[in-house]
Structures are given as C-alpha cells and as structure tokens.
Amino acid sequence: MELRHLRYFVTLAECLSFTRAAERVHVTQSTLSHQIKQLEDEVGQLLFDRIGKRVVLTEAGENFLGYASKALREVDDGLSHLKRAGDELSGEVRIGATGTFNISFVPECLASFLQRNPTVMVTVEELAADVIGQRLIDASLDVGIAYPPADPTHLWFEPLYTEEMVLVVAPSHPLAQRRRVRMVELHRQPLVMLPKAFATRTLLDECFHACGAEPVVVAEMNTIAPMIGIVARTQLAAIVSAHAVSPREDVRILPLESPTPVRTPGMLWKRDAKQSAAVRSFAASIRKLALGRSLAARRQPEPVTFAQEARGRRPS
C-alpha cells in the first residue's frame, strides 16, 4: 500500500465521483479507477459500490476512511514541520563535555550546527565526567559528551564510536622513531598521566596491569593541552585519545598495541528527560560527525604488528 492509494481513496470518498476526484488529484479517470482497484485488492474488501455512474462507500469503506484520513493528516503535519523546522528552530542547547572533546569534536559539531541554526543559543562547558552527570540529573545541562557513567541509574549513555589511545612523545624521545609501541615497553618509562579520578586513567592502569608493565608517573594533569605541552618540552611521554592531538612538528604520535587501549565516547542523557527540538537537532549533528569518524577509522590501513615491523614488512 502506498501513500497515493490513501490520497486517491480519501479524495474519492469526499467527491463520490470518479470524474471530480480524478480532476482533484490530477490523474485520468482510468488511472484513478485502477489505483482504487489495487487498494481494494490489497485490503481484500470492496471499499466502494459502483451503481451506474454513482459511487457510494461500502461499510468497509466507511470504517477505513477515518484511519486513512488520520494517517494522511499525520504525514502532512510531519512534512509541514520539516519544512518549517529550519526557519523556526530556536531556544538554547546546554552542553557539558570532557576536555578531550572540546579540542576538536565539539567545535566541529558546533560549526556545522550553528551554520544551519544561527538563532539557537549554545552554551558549552568543559567539565569532569562526574560533574556532567550531576548537572544532567539536576537539569542544568541538556546533553553531555563523555564516556559511560559509573552509575547509569539516572543517566542513559548513547555510544557514538570507538577510539584508540596513542602514545605522544617529543621528537628526541628514544621511542620517537618507532612505528608503534607495545604497552609492556613503557615499563619504567616516565609518563605524565591523568589523575586516578579519571575513568581513562583507570583504563590505562588496567592495560598496564594486563601486560605486566609499571610506568613511572612523574606528573599528573587533568587537562590534555598542558600534557601535550610538557611532552613537547621534556622526555616524558603521555597517552591520550587519538582525536585529542593533531599532527604537529614538536611531538610524535605512536599507535599502542598489546593491548591497544580503546574507549567508547558517547552522549549522556538524563533518563526520561524531554528534549527540545534544538537539542534533538544538535544531537543529530553529533551523530553525523561521529559516523563520519567511525567510517574514516575503518578506512585506515591495517596496522603493522610488532613482529612484522621487526621483519621489515607490511601485512599482505
């Protein structure tokens, strides 16, 4: 059953004349008659009685008319809303994001969103993950961009993509010329890391424990930019999200393996909270950008394993 069948049926029910109904929907009488016959065949009942040149609704047609009319109204209202949405979208979107996402992800989302919706007011705050969760619960934020919450009782997490964490070192660091580094090779290496209160630090500590490595944490910082800054000026190394640092002359970015630390960022919502049209539209922008990142990651060449690197060849 197609939408045009419903439109033809409702129009004929209103006109009770194939001639007038065909004129209203801009088709020939034979086309209209054929379409009505197709609809009747699909529902398995006659919807009209043809008495000479007269047309009357059958009992089945009377019963179906209300449902068909309601369905068409819903579709037409939806189309009207879509056509008006770009002009009428307004209000405020309040976003809480952890530091990693404020480097490139959130600005890229905002640039795309505000270009389409210049009348929407957007507020972005860089916050710790637990603060984002609490602000969502007390309704002072609309959406969070972070990692899965420790307690999902009041919060819903919507995963967006997976990201690998990488090692960042200065060009003069002993590991700087490597293609990739195994986690166990960071044993007794001096690192600057996020504090233990961060979920990312917990993930990295678990990876080190799994491979039997114990790095020397000589500094802790709770934001990424200063971590990269000190790495560029010292022989310290840092482990950050691959999306948190852009290629630059004063640092080297190296993939990690055995194991590769992987995180899943996403959107945080307060459960059962009603979202405005502006918030839903911004969320759609986030999903679109996240999908693009996910597809780009899949197109990356297959990494070289440590053993293959030692043999000086790439996988076939």
C-alpha positions in Angstrom: 0.0 0.0 0.0 1.4 3.4 -1.0 0.6 6.9 0.1 -1.0 7.8 -3.2 -3.6 4.9 -2.7 -4.7 6.6 0.5 -4.9 10.0 -1.1 -7.0 8.7 -4.0 -9.3 6.8 -1.7 -9.9 9.8 0.6 -10.5 12.1 -2.3 -13.0 9.7 -4.0 -14.8 9.2 -0.6 -15.2 13.0 -0.4 -16.3 13.5 -4.0 -18.2 10.3 -4.6 -17.4 10.9 -8.3 -14.6 9.4 -10.3 -14.7 12.4 -12.6 -14.4 15.1 -9.9 -11.9 13.0 -7.8 -9.7 12.5 -10.9 -9.6 16.2 -11.6 -8.7 17.0 -8.0 -5.8 14.6 -7.8 -4.7 15.4 -11.4 -4.9 11.9 -12.9 -7.2 10.3 -15.5 -10.4 8.5 -14.5 -8.9 5.2 -15.7 -5.8 5.7 -13.6 -7.9 6.6 -10.5 -10.1 3.6 -11.0 -7.1 1.3 -11.4 -5.5 2.6 -8.2 -8.7 2.2 -6.2 -8.9 -1.4 -7.5 -5.3 -2.0 -6.4 -6.2 -0.8 -2.9 -9.3 -2.9 -2.7 -7.3 -6.0 -3.8 -4.7 -5.3 -1.1 -7.2 -4.8 1.8 -9.3 -7.7 0.5 -12.6 -5.9 0.5 -14.7 -3.6 -1.7 -14.4 0.0 -0.4 -16.9 1.5 -2.9 -20.1 0.3 -4.6 -20.4 1.4 -8.2 -24.1 1.9 -9.0 -24.3 3.1 -12.6 -22.4 6.4 -12.6 -22.9 6.8 -8.8 -20.3 5.8 -6.2 -21.0 5.1 -2.6 -18.8 3.9 0.3 -19.4 0.4 1.5 -19.4 -0.4 5.2 -15.8 -1.4 5.0 -15.0 1.9 3.2 -16.7 3.9 5.9 -14.7 2.1 8.6 -11.4 2.6 6.7 -12.0 6.2 5.9 -11.3 7.5 9.4 -8.0 5.7 9.6 -6.9 6.7 6.2 -7.7 10.4 6.8 -5.9 10.3 10.1 -2.8 8.8 8.5 -2.7 11.4 5.8 -3.1 14.2 8.3 -0.1 12.9 10.3 2.0 12.6 7.2 1.1 16.1 6.1 1.7 17.6 9.5 5.1 15.9 9.6 6.1 17.3 6.2 4.9 20.8 7.2 7.0 20.6 10.4 10.1 19.6 8.4 9.7 22.5 6.0 9.3 24.9 8.9 12.0 23.5 11.1 14.9 25.3 9.6 13.2 28.7 10.0 11.7 28.2 13.4 14.4 26.3 15.3 15.3 28.4 18.3 16.0 28.2 22.0 19.1 27.1 23.9 21.3 24.0 23.9 23.4 23.5 27.1 26.3 21.1 26.6 28.8 19.6 29.0 31.9 18.0 27.6 35.1 16.5 28.9 38.3 18.1 27.8 39.2 15.6 25.1 36.0 16.5 23.1 36.4 20.3 23.4 39.7 20.1 21.4 38.1 19.3 18.0 34.9 17.2 18.3 32.6 19.8 19.9 33.9 22.8 17.8 33.3 20.8 14.6 29.8 19.9 15.7 29.0 23.5 16.7 30.3 24.9 13.4 28.0 22.7 11.4 25.0 23.1 13.7 25.2 26.9 14.1 25.6 27.4 10.3 22.2 25.8 9.9 20.6 27.2 13.1 22.1 30.7 13.7 19.2 31.7 16.0 19.9 28.9 18.6 21.9 29.9 21.7 24.6 27.2 22.5 26.5 27.0 25.8 29.4 24.7 26.2 31.1 23.9 29.5 34.3 21.8 29.9 33.6 19.7 33.0 34.7 16.5 34.6 32.6 13.4 33.8 31.0 13.1 37.3 30.1 16.8 37.2 28.5 16.4 33.8 26.4 13.5 35.1 25.2 15.5 38.1 24.4 18.6 36.0 22.3 16.4 33.7 20.4 15.0 36.6 19.6 18.4 38.1 18.6 19.6 34.6 21.2 22.4 34.3 22.6 20.7 31.2 20.8 19.2 28.2 23.4 16.8 26.9 26.8 15.5 27.9 29.6 14.3 25.7 31.8 12.0 27.7 32.2 8.3 28.5 29.9 5.7 30.1 28.8 6.8 33.6 29.9 4.8 36.7 26.3 4.8 37.8 23.7 4.5 35.0 20.7 4.6 37.3 19.6 8.1 36.3 21.7 8.5 33.1 21.4 7.0 29.7 24.6 6.6 27.6 24.4 6.6 23.8 27.7 5.2 22.3 29.0 7.1 19.2 32.2 5.4 18.1 35.3 3.7 19.4 38.6 5.4 19.6 42.2 4.2 20.2 44.6 5.9 22.6 48.1 6.7 21.4 51.5 7.5 22.8 52.7 11.0 22.4 56.4 11.8 22.7 58.9 14.6 21.7 60.9 14.1 18.5 64.0 13.5 20.7 62.4 10.7 22.8 64.0 7.2 22.4 60.7 5.8 21.1 60.0 8.7 18.7 61.2 6.8 15.5 59.1 3.7 16.2 56.1 2.9 14.1 54.2 1.6 17.1 54.9 0.7 20.8 53.8 -2.2 22.9 52.4 -1.3 26.3 55.0 -3.5 28.0 57.7 -1.3 26.6 56.5 1.5 28.8 57.7 -0.4 31.9 59.7 2.1 34.0 59.2 4.8 31.4 58.5 8.3 32.8 54.9 9.4 32.0 52.6 12.3 32.5 49.1 11.0 33.0 45.6 12.0 34.0 44.8 11.7 37.8 43.4 8.5 39.2 39.9 10.0 39.5 39.5 9.9 35.7 38.0 6.8 34.1 40.6 7.0 31.3 43.4 6.6 33.9 41.6 3.5 35.3 41.5 2.1 31.8 45.2 2.7 31.3 46.2 1.3 34.7 44.2 -1.9 33.8 46.1 -2.2 30.5 49.5 -1.8 32.2 48.5 -4.4 34.8 47.4 -6.8 32.0 50.8 -6.7 30.3 52.9 -6.6 33.5 54.2 -3.0 33.0 54.7 -0.4 35.7 55.5 3.0 34.3 56.9 5.8 36.4 54.2 8.5 36.7 56.2 11.7 37.4 53.3 14.2 36.8 49.6 14.2 36.7 47.5 16.8 34.9 43.7 17.0 34.5 43.6 18.6 31.0 45.1 17.4 27.7 46.7 20.5 26.2 49.2 21.0 29.1 50.0 17.3 29.0 51.0 17.7 25.3 52.8 20.9 26.1 55.1 19.3 28.7 55.7 16.2 26.5 57.0 18.5 23.7 59.5 20.1 26.1 60.7 17.0 28.0 61.5 13.3 27.7 58.1 12.5 29.3 55.5 10.5 27.3 51.7 10.8 27.5 48.8 8.5 26.5 45.8 10.4 25.0 42.9 9.9 22.7 43.9 9.7 19.0 41.5 12.6 18.4 42.9 14.7 21.2 46.1 15.7 19.5 46.6 16.9 15.9 49.8 16.3 14.0 52.4 18.9 14.9 56.2 19.4 14.5 57.1 19.2 18.2 55.6 15.8 19.0 55.3 12.3 17.6 52.1 10.3 17.7 52.6 6.5 18.0 50.0 3.7 18.0 49.9 1.4 21.0 49.4 -2.4 21.0 49.4 -5.5 23.1 46.9 -4.3 24.3 45.6 -1.3 22.5 43.7 1.0 24.9 40.3 1.6 23.4 37.5 3.9 24.7 33.9 4.4 23.7 32.8 8.1 23.8 29.1 9.0 23.5 26.3 11.2 24.6 24.9 11.3 28.1 21.2 12.0 28.7 19.1 12.2 31.8 16.6 9.3 31.6 13.1 10.3 30.6 14.0 14.0 30.1 12.0 15.7 27.4 14.3 17.3 24.8 13.6 20.4 22.8 13.8 20.5 19.0 17.1 22.4 19.2 18.7 19.8 21.5 17.5 16.9 19.2 18.9 18.7 16.2 22.2 19.2 17.9 22.3 15.5 18.8 21.7 14.7 15.2 24.8 16.8 14.3 26.8 14.9 16.8 25.7 11.5 15.4 26.5 12.6 11.9 30.0 13.7 12.8 30.6 10.5 14.9 29.5 8.4 12.0 32.0 10.1 9.7 34.8 9.5 12.2 33.8 5.8 12.5 33.8 5.4 8.8 37.2 7.1 8.4 38.7 4.9 11.1 37.5 1.8 9.1 39.3 3.1 6.0 42.6 3.3 7.9 45.3 0.9 6.6 45.7 -2.3 8.6 48.4 -1.6 11.3 51.8 -3.2 11.2 52.3 -5.7 14.1 55.4 -5.5 16.2 56.7 -8.8 14.8 56.1 -7.7 11.2 57.9 -4.4 11.9 60.9 -6.3 13.2 60.9 -8.3 9.9 60.6 -5.0 7.9 57.5 -5.9 6.0 53.8 -5.0 6.0 50.9 -7.5 6.1 49.7 -8.8 2.8 
